[in-house]
């Protein structure tokens, strides 16, 4: 194998189970396997299953792994292995999560690994932390509920994103990862208030439901990275049991930094700085919140979302995985494109930064 510094995960699946897994790609029923990290002799009994929606059709699959003997792997009960198949750089997801963390938004940790299944190298993957109880415990933050936005109906609206008719339930589009009935009722109440309160009522009450500053920091992050889909899914909600406030976190951010979900070029001015979804529109209708958003944007554009700040991060991630890319049977043929992605991403940062600054007047008028 090539000399690289990525952890190596060796997964072994019984041939019959592997055949079943490959035959039923849309099944959410896992198959048993075991995992050996790096050169360790320790084996972890795991359940493994394909993850994602349309990405299950890609030749390079993504996986969801749960540990059950031992129950924990480096403090984790489960994690995701993302193939990053459509991202020619293979670093956009991690770059995004690290960026969100740097501007004060809760975000999952991640790292690149090399995956081997039954002796066959499957290539470079992004190990992505699951947002669950352990996510909260590791950060020593208040216990609470976690909701996944699983599809476009998590649009903070009363109308379905799919059939454009009324939603059957107020929590449609969400899956509760952890929490209780009170948390579910709080989410339903939040959606109801967003869509039914008058302007004065909304301005008076929304601060007791949503952590506004954290929401605006998330809005700043999504505006900078330009994840067009992130306003109606590709996020999760955390409800702090101590304060009762909801916070929003990023998820699946490979369609960012100048490329869309298919890896095609997305012009730096594609996403407006006012964002989308009903909650964002109502928050930015408040001049006090709009001013706070401007202040956060200005801070991030000057200190975080700059060539000087991003260049070493992009180059470090690119250099880290470059030696392992030639072992990836699905990506090695695109090595030239991969090598050009550093300049591509940094050009996007420069152009997007300038564009956002040129649009700031739209928030103050």
C-alpha positions, 0 to 999 in steps of 0.5 A: 500500500502507498505511504499515507497517514490515514487510519485503515478500517478493515471490515469483514462481512460474511459473503452471504451477508455481503450478497444480501446487502448488495442485493437490497440496497434500499433496505435499512436492515443491517447485516453483521460484520466486524471491524479491525482498525489499523494494524490492531488485533482487536475486533469490534462486532458491528452492524453495517448497512448502506446509508443515504437516499439517492447516494445508495445508487452510486457505485461507491456506497456509503455506510452506517456502522453501529457497534455492539461488542464492545459497545463503544469505539473511541467513545462512539456507539455508531458513525457514518462512513461517507463515500464523498463520491460526487465531490471531486475534492473529497474534503467539502464535508469536513471543511464545512463542519470544521468551518461551522465549528470555528464560527460557534455552531455545533457540528459533528466531528469528522476524519478521513479513513481508508476502508477495506472490505473483505480484503478489497480496498474500497477507498477514502471515506469520511468518518462522520460523527453521529449526532446523538446522546454521545454527541452531547456527552462528549461536549459536556452540554445540557442533555436534550433532544435531537431531531434529524431533518430527513427530507424536504418537509423539514422546511419550517412550513405547514405545507409539504415540500413534495405535494404542496398540500398541507402536512399531515403532522406538524413534525412531518420531515423529522425523525427524533434521534433522542428525546421524549414526548415533551420534545416532540410537542415542543417541535410541533409547537415551534412549527405552529408558532412560526406559521401562525403568529402575527409579526408582533407575537412572533417577535415577542415569542420566538426568542423563547423557542429558538436560540436566535444568535446560534441560528444566525451563526448557522445562517452565516455558515450556510450562506458562506458555504452555499449549501442550497439544500441546507434550508429544508434538510441537511440539518439537525435540531438540538433542543436544550432541556435546560433552556428549552431552546432549539439550535440548528446544526449542519449535516451532509455538506458535500454540495458546498464550496462552489459545487452542487450535489452532483459535483457540478459547478455552482456559481458563487452568486447562486445563493442569496444572503437572505437564505430560504425557508419560513423561519429564516424569512420571519427572523430576518423580518425583525430589524434587530435580528437582521442587524445581528445577522449583519454583525455576525456576517461581517465578523465571519467574512473578516476573520474566518471566511477568508483566503488567509484563513481557509488556504492552510486548511484546504491545503492540509486536508488535500495533502492528507488524503492525496497519497491515499486517493491513488488507492481509491478504485473509484476516484483515482482516475480523477486525480487531475481534477482532485489536484485542481480542487484546492485552487477551485475552492479558494477561488470560490472563497474569494468570489463568494466573500466579495459577493456577500459583502456586495449584497449586505446593503439588502439587509440594511435597506 
